[in-house]
Amino acid sequence: MESLTITPGRPLQGTISVPGDKSITHRAIILTALASGMSRVSRYCRGEDCLNTMRAFQALGVRIDESVDELSVYGKGIWGLIEPNGPIDCGNSGTGIRLLAGLLAGQDFFTILTGDESIRRRPMGRIVKPLREMGATITGRKGGELAPLAVQGSRLHAISYVSPVASAQIKSALLLAALFAEGTTRFTEPRLSRDHTERMFQFFGIGLRREGTSVLVDGRPSVGWNAVPQLVVPGDFSAAAFFIVGATIVPGSDVTIRHVGINPTRTGLLDVMTRMGADIQLLNQREEAGEPVADIRVKSARLHGVAIGPDLIPQTIDEFPILCVAAAVAEGETIISGAEELRVKESDRIATVSAELGAMGAHITEKPDGMVLQGLGAAAKNGRLRAVHGRSHGDHRVAMSLAIAGLMASGSTLIDETACIETSFPDFHQTLLTLLGDRQ
């Protein structure tokens, strides 16, 4: 998929599912590969990011049988991985490369981790520095600040690390390294970041303790953990977010999204959208693999601007591109601050979202740590944006956000460079067409 054309004019109506959660799929593959015995991972995310993590473990000697609906992972135990024959390509996945760096730091072999052009620009020093404090031997471009990373497995020791930022990737890299370290590792962050790794550790019975915003893990478990008969991955909230916003802003819409993960460290968008006036219901709430799950029903509603500060950033970080679409057509002003982490994602999302939505007529003022949006609301005819020829900047979340923005444009919107959508949501366009009645 190299380009995408979106034609507005119809409401979104119907019931859909979204791919399995990308973050949870990465962690499910990692922990089932380190378990003893065969586990089944169902409803997993088939985006390229997760498939690259699967291929990484196949290269590390783990048998994984793949079908459309399920992975069968033949875990080799915590000390069963083998040295790969060549570099491991993590593609576009920051989660994949950073978590693998933590895991491989404690092995007894050598590995090279690399990725695409975007990954080779993203900061790696934030994990390399604490891993080196644990005794890891890691080199890379600019002293380990950039990938590729060369990891020579070493004997690790526990540390107490206070992270300057709330980041699930830094936390998860260190928690995985902690499994292979002597002693008890303590990781502390300024605010609680998404806790999928902690929940997955507990699901597998791996020893872990929480103390406020600190997590403690005892290293070198003597027995390890056993495989699970089935691990069901919840639907990805970040994928659902596009349709939550789309159904809210397009008049006459009524959408239900089944089996979506509603982990409170991920669902800041629900809090923000509710404050903006959205009509959102959580139905049939339950639990899967230690994660809360629900069906989400969304009806169209008029929105108003709000202030979003640093306290909401960690649980909303991946949803800001689509949240900006909602703010662009709302009544009044939305202020986003404390979100400088957006500048080191797949693209500089503050810059790219400001540029692309600005071209569509949105009133956006870019700030170093966020942006100010003056919503069009009633100021424009039906709150409409301009139809444009936009581009994704190689960022899957920007691409899908522009597609939803196109539903509120004055005419057809063409979006270039949309192959990146494959990294997380290969069926995005078809799912959107289904809700539009497949007549676009």
N, C-alpha and C positions, 0 to 999 in steps of 0.2 A: 504494500500500500504506500505509494509515493505521494499522492495528493488526495484530498477529500473535498467534496462539494456539499455544502449544507444549504438547503432551501427551507426558509421558514414558512409558517402559515398554518400549521396544525398543532393541536395539543398533544402532549405525551400521555398515553393511556394504556394500561395493561399491567401485567405481572411478569417480572423478569427475575433472573438470577445473574449474579456477577461472578467473575473468576474467584477461585480460592485466594485467601489472603497471601499476598506476596511475602510479607515479612515472616508470617508463620510458616509458610512453605519452606523458605530457606532453613529455618530452625528445625523443622520437622525432618528434613533430609539429613541435616548434620547429626541430630541426636539419634535418629534411627540407624544411621551408618555406624555410630559408635556404640550402639546397643549390641547385645549378644542374641542373635537369632533374627528371624524374618519378621518385619513389620509391614503392614499395608498402610499407605498414606492415600486417602481418598479425597476427592474434590480439591486436589492441589492446583496451584496456579501453573498454567502451561505457558506463561510468558517467557520470553527469552532469558530474562534475568535468572529465573528459577531453574530453567533447563540448563543454564551454564553451571549453576551450583551442582545439579545432578551429575553433569558430565565431569565436573571436578572430582567428585567422589568416585566415579567410575575410573578415572585416571589414577586415583589413590588406592585402587584395588578392591573397591566395594561393588558387588554385583547389584545392579538396580534394573529391574524389568519394568518397562514403561508401557502403559496403555493410556488411552484418552482419559479415562476416569480414575485411574489408580496407579500408584507406584508400589512395587514390591521391592523392599530394601532388605538385603541380606547383610545385616550388621555384623561386623568383625570384632566388636569389643573395643574398649578404649585404647588398647595398644596394638590394634590390628592393621592400621593403615600402612601402606608401602610407598616408597619413593616413586613419583611419577617419571615417565620416560622423557617428558619435555615440559615446557612452561604450561601453566594452567591459565586459560583465558577466561576471565570473569565477565567479559562483554561490557555492558553498561551498568553493572551492578555494584554500587558502593557498599551495599550490605554484604554481598558475596565476598568481595576482596578483603574487606576489613575483618569480617568474622573468620574467614579462612586464615588470615595472617595470625590472629590470636590462637586459633586451634593448632596451626602448624608450627608455631614458635616452640612448642613443647615436645615435638616429635624427635626422632633420632635420625632424620634424613634431611636432604636439601630440596627446596622447592622454589620456583620462580612464579610469582603471581603478576599477571598483567591484565589489561582490558582495552577498551576502545579509546578513541581520542579523548572523549569526555572524562573517562576514568583516569587517564594519564594527566589530566589537569587538576584533579580534585585532591584536597589536602589529605595526606597520609601520616604526616608527622604527629597528628593528634592521637593515633594509636601506636605508632612506632616508639615514641618517647616513653610511655609507661611500660610497654612490652620490654624495651631495653632495660628499664629499671628492674624488671623481673628476671633479667639475665638473658633475654632473647638476643640472638645475633641476626640483625636485619639490616640490609643495605638497600639503597635505591637511589634514584635520581635526586639531586640536590640534598645529599646526605640523608636520604630516607624520607624526604618531604613529599616525593612524588613517585608514582609507579612508573615502570615495573619495580616490584619489591623482590629481593632475593632473601629467602628465609632459610637459615641453617639451624635446624632444630637443636635446642640446647636444654640443659637441665635448669628448670626455672625454680624460683623461690617466691613465696608470697610477699605482697606489699600492701600497704594502705595507700590508696590513691584518691585524691580529691580532684575531680574533674572540673575544669573551668566552665564547661558548658554542659547542659542537659542533653545527652546524646545516647540513644539506644545502641548505636553502632559502636561507640567507644566502650560503653558498658558491656555489651555482649562480647566484644573481642577479648576484653580482660577476664570476663567470667569463664569463657571457654579456655583461655590460657590458664586460669586458676585451677582447672581440673587436673592439670599436669604439673602443678607447682607444689613444692614442699611448704606446708603450713596453711594458714587461713588468710585468704585475700579479702580485703575490705575495699569496696568501691563506693565512693560518695559523690553525689552530684547536687548542683544547686537547687534543682527542682526535679520531680520525678518524671523521667522520660518513659516512653512506652515500655511495658514490662513483659513483652511476649517471651523473652528468654527466661525470666524468672518463673513464669507460669509453666513453660515447657519443662524446665528443670523439675518443678514440683510434680508435673504430670508423670514424669519418668521416675520419680522417687529419688532424685539427686539432691543431696543435702544442701540446703540454702536457707539463710536467715536474713530477715529484714529488720533494720533499725532506722526508722524514719526514712530519710533519703539515702541510706546506706544499705548495701547488700554484702553479705559475707558468705564465702564459699570455702569449704575445706578441700584441700587438694589431694591428689593421688588416691582416689577411692580404691580399696584393695580388690573389690569384686566388680565394680562397674554397675551397669543396669541392664535389665532384660528388655527384649523386644516387646512391643504391644501388638495385640491382634489387629487392631485398626485404629488409626488416628484420622479423624474427620476434620479437615481444615475449614474453618468458617469462611463465608464470603468476604471479600476484601472491602473494608469500609471505604478506603481511598478510591476504589473503583465505583462503589455505590454513590460516592459524593457527587459525581457528575450528574447523576440522574436525580439525586435529592435536590440539587440546585436547579436543574432543568425543569423538573416538575413544579417547583415553586415559582419560577419566574415566567413560565409560558402559560398564559391564561387558559383555563379550562382543563388543566392537566390533573390526572389522578393516577398515581403509580404506586405499585407495591413491589418491593425488592425483597426476595426471600433469603433467609439463612445468612444474614450479615453479622459479622463480628461487631460487637458494641463495647469492646474493651474501653473503660473510661480513660485510659491513657492515650486513646486514639480519637475519641469522638468529640473533640473540641468544636468541630464544625456544627454538630447538633446544638450545642450550647449557644454558639454565635447565631446560627440561623433562627433558633427559637427566640432569642433576644431581638432579632430583626423583624419578627412577626410571622415566621414560617409556620405552616400547619403540618406537623410531623407527629406520627403515632408509632410507638414501638409495640408490636404485637407478638404473641406466642414466645415470650422470653424463656430461654433455656440455656444449657451449657454444653459445649463440645470441646474436648481436649483441654479442659481447664479454662476455656475462654467463654465469656458471656455472648450469647447469640440471640437475635430477634429478627422478625420480619418488619420491615420499615415501610409504612404507608405515608405518602406525601401528596398533598393537594395544593393547587396553586394559591398564592397569597400575595398581598402587597407588602413589600419590605421597606424598612427604614434603616438609616445608617446607625452604626454603633462604634464605640471605641474598643479596640482589641490590643491589650497590653502584653507585657512579657510573661505574665502568669499563665496565659492561654497558648503561648507559642509552641511548647513541646508537644501538646496533644492535638495541634492543628497544623503542624509544619508542612505536611504534604498536601494539604487541602487549600493552601492560600491561592494558587492560581484560579481555582474554580470559585473560591470565596470572593475573589476580586470581581468575577463576572456578576455575582449576586449584588455586590456593592455598587457596581457600575450602573445598574438599572433600578436601584432602590431610591427612595426619597431621602434626601439629606446627605450628611457627611459621614463617611467611615474613615477612621484613623487606625492604622496598623503600625505598631512600634515594637521594638525589641526583637525584630525578626531578621537580624543580619545574617543568620544561618542560611536564609534563602539565597544568598549570593554565592554559595558553594555547593549548590545542588547540580543536577544534570546541566542546567544553564544557570546564569545569574537571574533567578526568577523575579527579582524586583525589577531589573532592567528589561527583561524580555516581556513580562506581563504589562509593564507600563508602556512599552513601545507598541505592542500589538493591540491592546485595548485602546490606547490613545489614538491609534490610527482608525479605530472603529468609532471614534467620537466620544469615548469616555473621558471624563475630566480627572486626570491622575497627576499628582505631584509626587515625584520620586524623592525619598529620603534615604540617608545612609542605612538606616535600620528598618525601613518599611516604606509606607506610602500613605498619602491622603487622597481619597476618592470622593468627588462630589457627584453623587448619584444623579442620573438623568431624570428619574421619576417622571413627573408630569411635565417637566420642562421640554421634553422631546415628544413627538407624536407617538403615543402608546409606549413611551419609554424605549423607543427603537434605537439601536445602534446602526452605524453605517455598514453596508456590505462592502467588503474589501477583499483584496488578494493578500492573505497573511501567510506567515510561516511559523513553524514550531521551534526553530532554533535547535532541532535535534532533541527536544525535551518532550517526552510522552505526555506529561501532565499539562504542559502548555498547549500541545496539539489538541487534546480532548477538551480542554477548557475553551479554546477558540471555537471548537465545534458546537458546544453548548451556547456560547455567545452568539454564534451564527443563527440560532433559532430565534433570537430577538433582533435580528438585523432587518434592514429595509429591503433586502433582496438576497440573492444567492451569494454565499461566502466561499471562496476557494482557499484552502489551506495547503501549503506545500510542506514537504519534508515530513510526511506523516508515517513513514515506515517505523519510526521510533515507538509508535503505539504498540507494536508487537512485543516490546519488552515487558509489558504488564497486562495488556487487555486486548488480545488478538481479535476478539469478536466485538469490539466496541461499536463499530459502524453498523453491523448487522443488528446488534441489540437496540441501538438507537432507531434504526429503521422499523424494527418490530413495534416499538412504542409509538411511532408515527403512522402505523398502519401499513408499513411497507409499500407506500405509494409514492415515495419521494423520487 
